[in-house]
Structures are given as structure tokens and as C-alpha cells.
Amino acid sequence: MKKRVLSFHEAYPGSINDLDAYIKVELSRRFKTVAGQVVQRDLYSAFLQSCMGTPEKPDREKCLQLFGQFVRMQAELIMKMKASGQSRPVCSGF
């Protein structure tokens, strides 16, 4: 089944699949793969929000520039939360 490409506004909270196309993700999915990296849905949505270029869409260049940093920070956060017993599998998936 071919997925319909949506605008950021329609898809939010959504993702930039491979940092180019906006594809809506089911709320039950806590993790997804973006540009070959596994990202947590809510953290990725916050990342996209921090990269907004206009009210309608993120700044692609800013996303590309900061994506590696986001992936590293996400990994550190998840490890710290798990180590401290703050993980919440039901709501965050870890």
C-alpha cells in the first residue's frame, strides 16, 4: 500500500523520513528509523520542533546539521534514564 505524503502540519507529530519526506506515524509506534538511525518518536518530534524554519515546516538544513547531535543526545538520555530507573516503557518505549 502506497503511503500518502502529508504536509508537516497534517503529520505532526510526525517525522522527516530520511530527512526529506513527511510521513505520519501511528501513535502506538514509540520508535522509528530515520536516515538509518532509530529514534524515539516523542524525542524526534521535539527535535523537529526545535528546527522549525516556518510555522509550516522544519528548516531542512538545520535538521541535517543537528541530526547527528540529536541522535547522540538521545542515546545518552535513554542510557541515563535506564541507569537511574526512570525509564517508562509504556509511555516512552524504554
C-alpha positions, -999 to +999 in steps of 0.1 A: +000+000+000+014+033-010+017+059+018+002+094+011+028+121+017+014+148+040+024+183+049+042+188+082+011+204+097-010+174+088+015+149+100+026+165+133+036+147+154+053+131+125+087+127+111+110+137+083+116+102+068+153+102+058+151+139+065+132+147+033+096+134+032+070+139+059+052+107+068+027+103+095+035+076+121+010+057+142+009+069+178+014+033+191+049+032+175+074+045+200+105+041+178+111+045+141+141+046+117+151+080+103+181+083+080+192+049+092+190+058+129+165+045+154+148+075+171+122+077+199+090+093+184+084+120+211+121+130+213+123+132+175+091+154+174+108+177+199+139+178+177+118+187+146+100+214+166+134+229+176+144+230+139+113+249+126+121+273+098+085+285+093+052+277+111+046+251+084+078+231+082+112+225+097+144+240+082+159+211+063+194+224+065+192+229+103+178+193+106+206+179+086+232+199+106+219+189+140+206+154+134+238+136+145+239+156+177+203+148+184+210+110+179+239+112+203+220+132+229+190+108+226+213+078+233+228+095+263+194+104+277+180+069+273+210+053+289+209+078+319+171+072+323+175+034+323+205+035+346+186+057+371+154+036+369+135+064+353+125+045+322+088+043+314+083+016+288+046+021+285+048+058+276+083+063+262+091+028+249+123+024+270 
